[in-house]
Amino acid sequence: MKALIFIVGIATIAGSCTRMPDELEKLRPIETQAVRFDASNPSTVTLYSNGYVYPEDQVNGYGSISSTGLSAWTDTAGFTRVFFYPQQAGKIYFSIVAKAPGDFNMLRVRLDSSDALAWFIPVSQSSTYTTIQVGDFNIDSARYHCLEITAVTKNGTYLPDVKAIVFSGPAAVNLKYNTSQYRGAPATHLYYNNDDNNVSWFYTEISVPEGADPLYSYYVTNGFNGGYLGIQVNSPTQRKVLFSIWSNYSTDDPTQIPPDYTVKLVKKGTEVITKDFGGEGSGGQSSLMFNWTTETTYKLLVHAEAAGDHTIYTAYIFTPETNKWNLVAGWDKPKTGGQLLGGLYSFIENYGSNGNDLFKARYGNQWVCSSTGVWKELKTANFSTSADPVGHPRYDYGGGASGQWMYMYSGSFKEMNNLRRGGLVQRNSTGTPPNIDFNSLPNN
């Protein structure tokens, strides 16, 4: 006997891309053997690595993504998008790997959220995952696309669990998608070209575009060998300036650092919180709660001063809101040999699992200054990223220059450009060094 399932598609009938009728009783079963399904070139795209819940994961029953895929889905207002990157246009077929606690839960799957490109799929009751061959879509171009999974009807408390989408057919050849455990956006870096690895001051400016400041973002402006300074988004109500210095003692547990390797606080600004940190090396960390805003230019400055076998690193931020320089903190780091600032860089990091969000920042007016007060402009940098074809296969990243700004971005499965690891980024010169009276910088 031929198996029957209710699968109704509106994506492949030429000239009939219209909405399905609302009356679900009008849906008719079709024989799966009658559907010409191309199962060649299969790729299993897991929801764990490629799926994201909307409006928000783990909230109000919208569903949650874990290592087994989408589950805990109870509210039909929630939906999930699964991202994939075909390498050519053409026809792509898909199957859905799902199970359901109740019978006849109707799902709708749309390509790129288009009502004209949709399939309606009933998922029968099952305690184990079942692969349901569905149908095909026409891929218009080689770029990121998404399948959007929504619920049309619900039978029981929980909607179906979805583990993966299996793509096949001509447009699935060499399909790209995330195979790693990392759900966050890839990190991006700018390594500034500077022959002098022993400078006293490092100055830069940053502006984050509107809409590019999601949760769990860290925009480092002044990175150097042994530490970094930047701004973060920690929660819907909390943002901060963060300045960290690593100990030269190799450990992820700060309690294991010997006294002669301990990074010690020298001074800190008003309302700055300081503590030890671990988990990715160890050292001293200082943070200033500050609700920085998008489309605002902030100026950041780091100073290094040799003290025998130690180096004292001090960070400042100039905010238009206060119209003055503010001290973040000063840290005494031993066992440096008196080394000053070298290996200068900036980066963008998504330290959460919301890699479907866009992370972007502009970096500009980078300058270094010697201990004798000689300024030098940094106009070029080499780009890098943590994205990797094996370790973290994400392709939604890039960077470049626009006028006097360099920029980087990652995440959201939208923007891509041809800048790759090692690529050169060059901005226009400002020609005017920062006007800073170092002697007037605050001590608290």
C-alpha positions as a Markdown table, in Angstrom:
| # | Residue | x | y | z |
|---|---|---|---|---|
| 1 | Met | 0.0 | 0.0 | 0.0 |
| 2 | Lys | 1.3 | 3.4 | -0.9 |
| 3 | Ala | 1.9 | 5.7 | 2.1 |
| 4 | Leu | -0.2 | 8.9 | 2.2 |
| 5 | Ile | 0.8 | 12.2 | 3.7 |
| 6 | Phe | -0.8 | 15.7 | 3.5 |
| 7 | Ile | 1.7 | 17.8 | 1.6 |
| 8 | Val | 0.4 | 20.7 | -0.4 |
| 9 | Gly | 2.8 | 23.0 | -2.2 |
| 10 | Ile | 2.4 | 26.2 | -4.0 |
| 11 | Ala | 6.0 | 26.8 | -4.9 |
| 12 | Thr | 6.4 | 24.8 | -8.1 |
| 13 | Ile | 3.2 | 25.2 | -10.1 |
| 14 | Ala | 3.9 | 27.8 | -12.7 |
| 15 | Gly | 1.4 | 30.7 | -12.7 |
| 16 | Ser | -0.4 | 29.5 | -9.6 |
| 17 | Cys | 1.6 | 31.0 | -6.8 |
| 18 | Thr | -1.3 | 32.0 | -4.6 |
| 19 | Arg | -2.2 | 31.6 | -1.0 |
| 20 | Met | -3.7 | 28.3 | 0.1 |
| 21 | Pro | -7.3 | 28.5 | 1.2 |
| 22 | Asp | -7.8 | 28.9 | 5.0 |
| 23 | Glu | -10.1 | 26.0 | 5.2 |
| 24 | Leu | -7.7 | 23.2 | 6.0 |
| 25 | Glu | -10.3 | 20.5 | 5.3 |
| 26 | Lys | -9.9 | 21.4 | 1.6 |
| 27 | Leu | -6.4 | 20.1 | 1.6 |
| 28 | Arg | -6.2 | 16.7 | -0.1 |
| 29 | Pro | -3.7 | 13.9 | 0.5 |
| 30 | Ile | -1.3 | 13.1 | -2.4 |
| 31 | Glu | 0.6 | 10.0 | -2.9 |
| 32 | Thr | 4.3 | 10.4 | -2.0 |
| 33 | Gln | 5.3 | 8.2 | -4.9 |
| 34 | Ala | 3.6 | 10.5 | -7.3 |
| 35 | Val | 5.8 | 13.4 | -6.3 |
| 36 | Arg | 9.0 | 13.5 | -8.3 |
| 37 | Phe | 11.5 | 14.1 | -5.6 |
| 38 | Asp | 15.2 | 14.4 | -6.4 |
| 39 | Ala | 17.2 | 13.1 | -3.4 |
| 40 | Ser | 20.6 | 13.4 | -5.0 |
| 41 | Asn | 23.4 | 15.5 | -3.4 |
| 42 | Pro | 21.8 | 15.4 | 0.1 |
| 43 | Ser | 23.0 | 17.8 | 2.8 |
| 44 | Thr | 21.5 | 17.6 | 6.4 |
| 45 | Val | 21.3 | 21.1 | 7.8 |
| 46 | Thr | 20.7 | 20.9 | 11.5 |
| 47 | Leu | 18.6 | 23.4 | 13.4 |
| 48 | Tyr | 21.2 | 23.3 | 16.2 |
| 49 | Ser | 23.8 | 25.0 | 14.1 |
| 50 | Asn | 21.6 | 26.9 | 11.5 |
| 51 | Gly | 18.2 | 27.5 | 13.1 |
| 52 | Tyr | 17.0 | 30.5 | 15.1 |
| 53 | Val | 13.7 | 31.1 | 16.9 |
| 54 | Tyr | 11.7 | 34.3 | 16.4 |
| 55 | Pro | 10.6 | 36.6 | 18.0 |
| 56 | Glu | 12.9 | 35.3 | 20.7 |
| 57 | Asp | 14.4 | 32.0 | 21.8 |
| 58 | Gln | 13.2 | 30.4 | 25.1 |
| 59 | Val | 10.5 | 33.1 | 25.6 |
| 60 | Asn | 6.7 | 32.7 | 25.8 |
| 61 | Gly | 6.7 | 29.2 | 24.3 |
| 62 | Tyr | 8.1 | 30.3 | 20.9 |
| 63 | Gly | 10.4 | 27.4 | 21.0 |
| 64 | Ser | 14.0 | 26.7 | 21.9 |
| 65 | Ile | 17.0 | 25.5 | 20.0 |
| 66 | Ser | 19.3 | 22.8 | 21.6 |
| 67 | Ser | 21.6 | 20.1 | 20.3 |
| 68 | Thr | 18.5 | 18.1 | 19.2 |
| 69 | Gly | 17.0 | 21.0 | 17.3 |
| 70 | Leu | 13.7 | 22.9 | 17.9 |
| 71 | Ser | 11.7 | 21.8 | 20.9 |
| 72 | Ala | 9.5 | 23.3 | 23.7 |
| 73 | Trp | 7.4 | 25.0 | 21.0 |
| 74 | Thr | 3.9 | 25.8 | 22.3 |
| 75 | Asp | 2.9 | 29.2 | 20.9 |
| 76 | Thr | 1.9 | 29.4 | 17.2 |
| 77 | Ala | 3.2 | 33.0 | 17.2 |
| 78 | Gly | 6.7 | 31.7 | 17.4 |
| 79 | Phe | 8.5 | 30.7 | 14.2 |
| 80 | Thr | 12.0 | 29.4 | 13.2 |
| 81 | Arg | 14.3 | 30.3 | 10.3 |
| 82 | Val | 16.9 | 27.8 | 9.0 |
| 83 | Phe | 19.7 | 29.4 | 7.0 |
| 84 | Phe | 21.6 | 27.8 | 4.2 |
| 85 | Tyr | 23.9 | 29.0 | 1.3 |
| 86 | Pro | 23.4 | 27.4 | -2.1 |
| 87 | Gln | 26.3 | 27.8 | -4.5 |
| 88 | Gln | 24.2 | 28.1 | -7.6 |
| 89 | Ala | 20.7 | 28.9 | -8.8 |
| 90 | Gly | 18.3 | 26.1 | -9.7 |
| 91 | Lys | 15.9 | 23.7 | -8.1 |
| 92 | Ile | 16.5 | 22.6 | -4.6 |
| 93 | Tyr | 14.4 | 19.9 | -2.9 |
| 94 | Phe | 13.9 | 19.6 | 0.9 |
| 95 | Ser | 12.8 | 17.1 | 3.5 |
| 96 | Ile | 11.9 | 17.9 | 7.1 |
| 97 | Val | 13.1 | 15.8 | 10.0 |
| 98 | Ala | 10.5 | 16.1 | 12.7 |
| 99 | Lys | 8.3 | 14.4 | 15.3 |
| 100 | Ala | 5.1 | 15.4 | 17.1 |
| 101 | Pro | 3.4 | 14.4 | 20.4 |
| 102 | Gly | 0.0 | 14.9 | 18.8 |
| 103 | Asp | -1.5 | 14.1 | 15.4 |
| 104 | Phe | -2.2 | 16.5 | 12.5 |
| 105 | Asn | -0.1 | 19.5 | 13.4 |
| 106 | Met | 0.1 | 21.5 | 10.3 |
| 107 | Leu | 3.3 | 23.4 | 9.5 |
| 108 | Arg | 4.0 | 25.9 | 6.8 |
| 109 | Val | 7.5 | 26.2 | 5.3 |
| 110 | Arg | 8.3 | 29.3 | 3.3 |
| 111 | Leu | 11.4 | 30.2 | 1.3 |
| 112 | Asp | 12.8 | 33.6 | 2.4 |
| 113 | Ser | 9.5 | 34.3 | 4.2 |
| 114 | Ser | 7.6 | 34.6 | 0.9 |
| 115 | Asp | 3.9 | 33.6 | 0.8 |
| 116 | Ala | 4.3 | 32.7 | -2.9 |
| 117 | Leu | 6.9 | 30.1 | -2.0 |
| 118 | Ala | 5.4 | 27.8 | 0.6 |
| 119 | Trp | 4.6 | 24.2 | 1.5 |
| 120 | Phe | 2.0 | 23.1 | 4.0 |
| 121 | Ile | 3.1 | 19.9 | 5.9 |
| 122 | Pro | 1.1 | 17.9 | 8.4 |
| 123 | Val | 3.3 | 16.1 | 10.9 |
| 124 | Ser | 1.8 | 12.9 | 12.3 |
| 125 | Gln | 2.2 | 11.7 | 15.8 |
| 126 | Ser | 5.5 | 10.0 | 16.5 |
| 127 | Ser | 7.9 | 9.5 | 19.4 |
| 128 | Thr | 10.9 | 9.3 | 17.0 |
| 129 | Tyr | 12.1 | 11.7 | 14.3 |
| 130 | Thr | 10.8 | 10.9 | 10.9 |
| 131 | Thr | 12.2 | 12.3 | 7.6 |
| 132 | Ile | 9.3 | 13.7 | 5.5 |
| 133 | Gln | 10.0 | 14.4 | 1.8 |
| 134 | Val | 8.2 | 17.6 | 1.0 |
| 135 | Gly | 9.0 | 19.3 | -2.3 |
| 136 | Asp | 11.2 | 21.9 | -4.0 |
| 137 | Phe | 11.9 | 25.6 | -4.4 |
| 138 | Asn | 13.6 | 27.5 | -7.2 |
| 139 | Ile | 16.8 | 29.2 | -5.9 |
| 140 | Asp | 17.2 | 32.5 | -7.7 |
| 141 | Ser | 20.9 | 33.2 | -6.8 |
| 142 | Ala | 23.9 | 32.0 | -4.9 |
| 143 | Arg | 23.5 | 33.7 | -1.5 |
| 144 | Tyr | 22.1 | 33.0 | 1.9 |
| 145 | His | 18.5 | 31.9 | 2.0 |
| 146 | Cys | 16.2 | 30.7 | 4.7 |
| 147 | Leu | 13.4 | 28.3 | 5.2 |
| 148 | Glu | 10.8 | 29.7 | 7.7 |
| 149 | Ile | 8.9 | 27.2 | 9.7 |
| 150 | Thr | 5.6 | 28.4 | 11.2 |
| 151 | Ala | 2.6 | 26.6 | 12.7 |
| 152 | Val | -0.8 | 26.7 | 10.9 |
| 153 | Thr | -2.7 | 24.4 | 13.3 |
| 154 | Lys | -1.9 | 22.9 | 16.7 |
| 155 | Asn | -3.1 | 19.7 | 18.2 |
| 156 | Gly | -2.1 | 19.3 | 21.8 |
| 157 | Thr | 0.2 | 21.2 | 24.1 |
| 158 | Tyr | 3.3 | 21.0 | 22.1 |
| 159 | Leu | 3.9 | 21.7 | 18.4 |
| 160 | Pro | 6.3 | 19.4 | 16.5 |
| 161 | Asp | 10.0 | 19.1 | 17.3 |
| 162 | Val | 12.1 | 19.8 | 14.2 |
| 163 | Lys | 15.7 | 18.4 | 14.1 |
| 164 | Ala | 16.9 | 19.2 | 10.6 |
| 165 | Ile | 16.2 | 20.1 | 7.0 |
| 166 | Val | 17.6 | 17.8 | 4.4 |
| 167 | Phe | 18.4 | 19.6 | 1.1 |
| 168 | Ser | 18.9 | 17.7 | -2.2 |
| 169 | Gly | 18.8 | 18.1 | -5.9 |
| 170 | Pro | 20.8 | 20.3 | -8.4 |
| 171 | Ala | 21.0 | 23.5 | -6.3 |
| 172 | Ala | 22.2 | 21.4 | -3.3 |
| 173 | Val | 25.6 | 20.6 | -4.9 |
| 174 | Asn | 28.3 | 22.0 | -2.7 |
| 175 | Leu | 25.7 | 23.5 | -0.4 |
| 176 | Lys | 27.3 | 25.6 | 2.4 |
| 177 | Tyr | 25.9 | 25.7 | 5.9 |
| 178 | Asn | 27.2 | 25.8 | 9.5 |
| 179 | Thr | 28.4 | 22.4 | 10.7 |
| 180 | Ser | 30.0 | 23.6 | 13.9 |
| 181 | Gln | 28.7 | 24.0 | 17.5 |
| 182 | Tyr | 29.1 | 27.8 | 17.3 |
| 183 | Arg | 25.7 | 29.6 | 16.9 |
| 184 | Gly | 27.2 | 33.0 | 17.3 |
| 185 | Ala | 28.3 | 35.3 | 14.5 |
| 186 | Pro | 32.0 | 34.9 | 13.6 |
| 187 | Ala | 34.4 | 37.4 | 15.1 |
| 188 | Thr | 36.2 | 39.9 | 12.8 |
| 189 | His | 39.4 | 41.7 | 13.4 |
| 190 | Leu | 41.5 | 44.6 | 12.1 |
| 191 | Tyr | 45.2 | 44.3 | 12.7 |
| 192 | Tyr | 46.8 | 47.7 | 12.3 |
| 193 | Asn | 50.0 | 48.1 | 10.4 |
| 194 | Asn | 52.6 | 49.8 | 12.6 |
| 195 | Asp | 56.3 | 49.0 | 12.6 |
| 196 | Asp | 56.8 | 50.4 | 16.1 |
| 197 | Asn | 55.7 | 47.8 | 18.7 |
| 198 | Asn | 56.7 | 50.0 | 21.6 |
| 199 | Val | 54.4 | 53.0 | 21.6 |
| 200 | Ser | 53.0 | 54.9 | 24.7 |
| 201 | Trp | 49.6 | 55.9 | 23.5 |
| 202 | Phe | 47.0 | 54.3 | 21.3 |
| 203 | Tyr | 43.9 | 56.4 | 20.2 |
| 204 | Thr | 40.9 | 55.4 | 18.2 |
| 205 | Glu | 37.3 | 56.3 | 17.6 |
| 206 | Ile | 34.2 | 54.1 | 17.1 |
| 207 | Ser | 30.6 | 54.6 | 15.9 |
| 208 | Val | 28.1 | 51.7 | 15.8 |
| 209 | Pro | 25.4 | 52.0 | 13.2 |
| 210 | Glu | 21.8 | 52.0 | 14.2 |
| 211 | Gly | 20.4 | 48.5 | 14.3 |
| 212 | Ala | 23.8 | 46.9 | 14.6 |
| 213 | Asp | 24.0 | 46.8 | 18.4 |
| 214 | Pro | 22.3 | 43.5 | 19.4 |
| 215 | Leu | 22.7 | 41.7 | 22.7 |
| 216 | Tyr | 26.0 | 40.0 | 23.5 |
| 217 | Ser | 28.1 | 42.2 | 21.3 |
| 218 | Tyr | 31.7 | 43.4 | 22.1 |
| 219 | Tyr | 33.2 | 46.1 | 20.0 |
| 220 | Val | 36.9 | 46.3 | 20.9 |
| 221 | Thr | 38.6 | 49.5 | 19.9 |
| 222 | Asn | 42.0 | 49.5 | 21.5 |
| 223 | Gly | 43.5 | 46.0 | 21.5 |
| 224 | Phe | 47.1 | 45.3 | 22.1 |
| 225 | Asn | 49.5 | 42.6 | 23.3 |
| 226 | Gly | 48.1 | 41.7 | 26.7 |
| 227 | Gly | 44.9 | 43.6 | 26.9 |
| 228 | Tyr | 42.0 | 45.4 | 25.3 |
| 229 | Leu | 39.4 | 48.2 | 25.7 |
| 230 | Gly | 36.0 | 48.4 | 24.1 |
| 231 | Ile | 32.2 | 48.7 | 24.5 |
| 232 | Gln | 29.6 | 46.0 | 25.1 |
| 233 | Val | 25.9 | 45.3 | 25.0 |
| 234 | Asn | 25.2 | 43.0 | 28.0 |
| 235 | Ser | 21.4 | 43.0 | 28.3 |
| 236 | Pro | 18.4 | 45.0 | 27.1 |
| 237 | Thr | 19.1 | 47.5 | 29.9 |
| 238 | Gln | 22.9 | 47.3 | 30.4 |
| 239 | Arg | 25.8 | 48.5 | 28.4 |
| 240 | Lys | 29.4 | 49.0 | 29.5 |
| 241 | Val | 32.9 | 50.1 | 28.8 |
| 242 | Leu | 35.3 | 47.1 | 29.4 |
| 243 | Phe | 39.1 | 47.2 | 30.0 |
| 244 | Ser | 40.9 | 44.0 | 30.6 |
| 245 | Ile | 44.6 | 43.1 | 31.2 |
| 246 | Trp | 45.9 | 39.6 | 31.1 |
| 247 | Ser | 48.4 | 38.2 | 33.5 |
| 248 | Asn | 51.6 | 36.7 | 32.0 |
| 249 | Tyr | 51.0 | 33.6 | 34.0 |
| 250 | Ser | 49.2 | 31.0 | 31.9 |
| 251 | Thr | 46.0 | 29.8 | 33.6 |
| 252 | Asp | 42.3 | 30.0 | 33.2 |
| 253 | Asp | 41.9 | 30.2 | 37.0 |
| 254 | Pro | 42.8 | 33.6 | 38.5 |
| 255 | Thr | 43.2 | 32.0 | 42.0 |
| 256 | Gln | 46.2 | 30.1 | 40.7 |
| 257 | Ile | 48.2 | 33.1 | 39.7 |
| 258 | Pro | 51.3 | 33.6 | 41.9 |
| 259 | Pro | 51.6 | 36.9 | 43.7 |
| 260 | Asp | 54.6 | 38.0 | 41.5 |
| 261 | Tyr | 52.4 | 37.5 | 38.4 |
| 262 | Thr | 49.3 | 39.1 | 39.7 |
| 263 | Val | 47.8 | 42.1 | 37.8 |
| 264 | Lys | 47.1 | 44.8 | 40.4 |
| 265 | Leu | 44.8 | 47.8 | 40.3 |
| 266 | Val | 46.5 | 51.2 | 40.4 |
| 267 | Lys | 43.5 | 53.5 | 40.0 |
| 268 | Lys | 40.0 | 53.5 | 38.7 |
| 269 | Gly | 37.3 | 55.9 | 37.6 |
| 270 | Thr | 34.1 | 56.8 | 39.5 |
| 271 | Glu | 31.6 | 54.0 | 39.5 |
| 272 | Val | 34.0 | 51.6 | 37.8 |
| 273 | Ile | 33.8 | 48.0 | 39.0 |
| 274 | Thr | 37.0 | 45.9 | 39.1 |
| 275 | Lys | 37.5 | 42.2 | 39.5 |
| 276 | Asp | 39.7 | 39.3 | 38.6 |
| 277 | Phe | 38.6 | 37.3 | 35.5 |
| 278 | Gly | 39.4 | 33.8 | 34.2 |
| 279 | Gly | 38.2 | 31.3 | 31.7 |
| 280 | Glu | 40.1 | 32.6 | 28.7 |
| 281 | Gly | 43.4 | 33.3 | 30.4 |
| 282 | Ser | 43.3 | 35.3 | 33.6 |
| 283 | Gly | 43.9 | 38.8 | 34.8 |
| 284 | Gly | 42.3 | 42.1 | 35.9 |
| 285 | Gln | 39.1 | 43.5 | 34.5 |
| 286 | Ser | 37.4 | 46.9 | 34.9 |
| 287 | Ser | 34.0 | 47.9 | 33.7 |
| 288 | Leu | 32.0 | 51.1 | 33.6 |
| 289 | Met | 28.3 | 50.9 | 33.2 |
| 290 | Phe | 27.5 | 53.3 | 30.4 |
| 291 | Asn | 24.5 | 53.3 | 28.1 |
| 292 | Trp | 26.3 | 54.3 | 24.9 |
| 293 | Thr | 24.2 | 54.9 | 21.8 |
| 294 | Thr | 24.4 | 54.1 | 18.2 |
| 295 | Glu | 25.4 | 56.7 | 15.6 |
| 296 | Thr | 27.5 | 58.4 | 18.2 |
| 297 | Thr | 31.3 | 58.8 | 17.9 |
| 298 | Tyr | 33.2 | 57.8 | 21.0 |
| 299 | Lys | 37.0 | 58.4 | 21.5 |
| 300 | Leu | 39.1 | 55.8 | 23.4 |
| 301 | Leu | 42.7 | 56.0 | 24.6 |
| 302 | Val | 45.1 | 53.6 | 26.2 |
| 303 | His | 48.4 | 54.5 | 27.8 |
| 304 | Ala | 51.4 | 52.3 | 28.6 |
| 305 | Glu | 54.2 | 53.3 | 30.9 |
| 306 | Ala | 57.2 | 51.1 | 31.8 |
| 307 | Ala | 58.0 | 50.6 | 35.5 |
| 308 | Gly | 61.0 | 48.4 | 35.7 |
| 309 | Asp | 59.9 | 44.9 | 34.8 |
| 310 | His | 56.3 | 46.0 | 35.0 |
| 311 | Thr | 54.0 | 48.0 | 32.6 |
| 312 | Ile | 51.2 | 50.2 | 33.9 |
| 313 | Tyr | 48.3 | 50.2 | 31.4 |
| 314 | Thr | 45.6 | 52.9 | 31.7 |
| 315 | Ala | 42.4 | 53.4 | 29.7 |
| 316 | Tyr | 40.2 | 56.4 | 29.1 |
| 317 | Ile | 37.0 | 57.1 | 27.1 |
| 318 | Phe | 35.7 | 60.5 | 25.9 |
| 319 | Thr | 32.0 | 60.6 | 25.7 |
| 320 | Pro | 29.9 | 63.4 | 24.0 |
| 321 | Glu | 27.3 | 62.9 | 26.8 |
| 322 | Thr | 29.8 | 64.2 | 29.4 |
| 323 | Asn | 32.0 | 66.2 | 27.0 |
| 324 | Lys | 35.1 | 65.1 | 28.8 |
| 325 | Trp | 37.7 | 62.3 | 29.2 |
| 326 | Asn | 36.7 | 59.7 | 31.8 |
| 327 | Leu | 39.1 | 57.3 | 33.5 |
| 328 | Val | 38.3 | 53.6 | 33.2 |
| 329 | Ala | 41.2 | 52.1 | 35.1 |
| 330 | Gly | 44.9 | 51.7 | 35.5 |
| 331 | Trp | 46.5 | 48.2 | 35.9 |
| 332 | Asp | 50.0 | 47.2 | 36.9 |
| 333 | Lys | 51.1 | 44.2 | 35.0 |
| 334 | Pro | 54.4 | 42.5 | 36.1 |
| 335 | Lys | 56.8 | 40.3 | 34.1 |
| 336 | Thr | 56.5 | 42.5 | 31.0 |
| 337 | Gly | 60.1 | 43.6 | 30.7 |
| 338 | Gly | 58.7 | 47.1 | 30.5 |
| 339 | Gln | 57.2 | 46.5 | 27.1 |
| 340 | Leu | 54.8 | 49.2 | 26.0 |
| 341 | Leu | 52.0 | 48.9 | 23.4 |
| 342 | Gly | 52.3 | 46.6 | 20.4 |
| 343 | Gly | 50.3 | 44.3 | 18.2 |
| 344 | Leu | 47.5 | 46.8 | 17.9 |
| 345 | Tyr | 44.0 | 45.7 | 16.7 |
| 346 | Ser | 40.3 | 46.1 | 16.9 |
| 347 | Phe | 37.6 | 43.5 | 16.8 |
| 348 | Ile | 33.9 | 42.6 | 16.8 |
| 349 | Glu | 32.8 | 39.7 | 18.9 |
| 350 | Asn | 29.4 | 38.0 | 19.4 |
| 351 | Tyr | 29.8 | 36.2 | 22.7 |
| 352 | Gly | 26.2 | 34.8 | 22.7 |
| 353 | Ser | 24.3 | 32.4 | 20.4 |
| 354 | Asn | 22.4 | 35.1 | 18.5 |
| 355 | Gly | 24.4 | 34.8 | 15.3 |
| 356 | Asn | 21.3 | 35.7 | 13.3 |
| 357 | Asp | 21.7 | 39.3 | 14.4 |
| 358 | Leu | 23.9 | 41.9 | 12.6 |
| 359 | Phe | 27.1 | 43.1 | 14.4 |
| 360 | Lys | 28.8 | 46.1 | 12.7 |
| 361 | Ala | 31.0 | 49.0 | 13.7 |
| 362 | Arg | 33.0 | 51.8 | 12.2 |
| 363 | Tyr | 36.6 | 52.4 | 13.4 |
| 364 | Gly | 38.4 | 55.6 | 12.6 |
| 365 | Asn | 41.1 | 58.2 | 13.3 |
| 366 | Gln | 43.6 | 55.7 | 14.7 |
| 367 | Trp | 46.8 | 57.2 | 16.0 |
| 368 | Val | 49.7 | 56.2 | 18.1 |
| 369 | Cys | 52.0 | 58.5 | 20.1 |
| 370 | Ser | 55.5 | 58.0 | 21.4 |
| 371 | Ser | 56.7 | 58.8 | 24.9 |
| 372 | Thr | 58.2 | 62.0 | 23.4 |
| 373 | Gly | 54.9 | 63.2 | 22.0 |
| 374 | Val | 55.3 | 62.3 | 18.4 |
| 375 | Trp | 52.0 | 61.2 | 16.7 |
| 376 | Lys | 51.7 | 58.7 | 13.9 |
| 377 | Glu | 48.5 | 58.0 | 12.0 |
| 378 | Leu | 47.4 | 54.3 | 11.4 |
| 379 | Lys | 45.6 | 54.3 | 8.0 |
| 380 | Thr | 45.9 | 50.6 | 7.1 |
| 381 | Ala | 45.0 | 47.3 | 8.7 |
| 382 | Asn | 44.7 | 43.6 | 7.7 |
| 383 | Phe | 41.4 | 41.9 | 8.1 |
| 384 | Ser | 40.9 | 38.6 | 9.9 |
| 385 | Thr | 38.0 | 36.5 | 11.1 |
| 386 | Ser | 37.2 | 33.4 | 13.2 |
| 387 | Ala | 35.0 | 32.1 | 10.3 |
| 388 | Asp | 36.6 | 29.0 | 8.9 |
| 389 | Pro | 35.4 | 26.4 | 6.3 |
| 390 | Val | 35.9 | 23.6 | 8.8 |
| 391 | Gly | 35.9 | 25.2 | 12.3 |
| 392 | His | 33.1 | 27.7 | 11.9 |
| 393 | Pro | 31.6 | 27.7 | 8.4 |
| 394 | Arg | 29.9 | 31.1 | 8.2 |
| 395 | Tyr | 30.2 | 33.4 | 5.3 |
| 396 | Asp | 28.2 | 36.5 | 6.4 |
| 397 | Tyr | 31.1 | 38.7 | 7.3 |
| 398 | Gly | 33.2 | 41.4 | 5.7 |
| 399 | Gly | 34.8 | 44.8 | 6.0 |
| 400 | Gly | 36.3 | 47.7 | 4.2 |
| 401 | Ala | 36.7 | 51.4 | 4.2 |
| 402 | Ser | 34.5 | 54.3 | 3.6 |
| 403 | Gly | 36.1 | 57.7 | 3.6 |
| 404 | Gln | 38.0 | 58.2 | 6.9 |
| 405 | Trp | 36.4 | 55.1 | 8.5 |
| 406 | Met | 37.2 | 51.4 | 8.4 |
| 407 | Tyr | 34.4 | 49.1 | 9.1 |
| 408 | Met | 33.6 | 45.4 | 9.9 |
| 409 | Tyr | 30.5 | 43.4 | 10.2 |
| 410 | Ser | 29.3 | 39.8 | 10.8 |
| 411 | Gly | 26.1 | 37.9 | 11.4 |
| 412 | Ser | 22.5 | 38.1 | 10.1 |
| 413 | Phe | 23.1 | 35.9 | 7.1 |
| 414 | Lys | 22.8 | 38.9 | 4.8 |
| 415 | Glu | 25.8 | 41.0 | 4.1 |
| 416 | Met | 28.9 | 39.4 | 2.4 |
| 417 | Asn | 31.8 | 40.9 | 0.4 |
| 418 | Asn | 35.0 | 39.7 | -1.1 |
| 419 | Leu | 37.3 | 40.8 | 1.8 |
| 420 | Arg | 38.9 | 37.7 | 3.2 |
| 421 | Arg | 41.5 | 36.8 | 5.9 |
| 422 | Gly | 44.6 | 38.9 | 5.3 |
| 423 | Gly | 42.9 | 41.4 | 3.1 |
| 424 | Leu | 44.1 | 45.0 | 3.3 |
| 425 | Val | 41.8 | 47.8 | 4.5 |
| 426 | Gln | 42.9 | 51.4 | 3.9 |
| 427 | Arg | 41.0 | 54.5 | 5.0 |
| 428 | Asn | 41.5 | 58.1 | 4.0 |
| 429 | Ser | 43.8 | 60.2 | 6.2 |
| 430 | Thr | 42.4 | 62.7 | 8.6 |
| 431 | Gly | 45.8 | 64.4 | 8.7 |
| 432 | Thr | 45.2 | 65.9 | 12.1 |
| 433 | Pro | 46.3 | 64.1 | 15.3 |
| 434 | Pro | 44.1 | 64.1 | 18.4 |
| 435 | Asn | 44.2 | 67.3 | 20.5 |
| 436 | Ile | 44.8 | 65.7 | 23.9 |
| 437 | Asp | 46.5 | 67.3 | 26.9 |
| 438 | Phe | 47.9 | 64.1 | 28.5 |
| 439 | Asn | 48.7 | 66.0 | 31.7 |
| 440 | Ser | 45.0 | 66.9 | 32.2 |
| 441 | Leu | 43.6 | 63.4 | 31.9 |
| 442 | Pro | 41.7 | 62.4 | 35.1 |
| 443 | Asn | 43.2 | 60.2 | 37.9 |
| 444 | Asn | 39.8 | 59.1 | 39.2 |
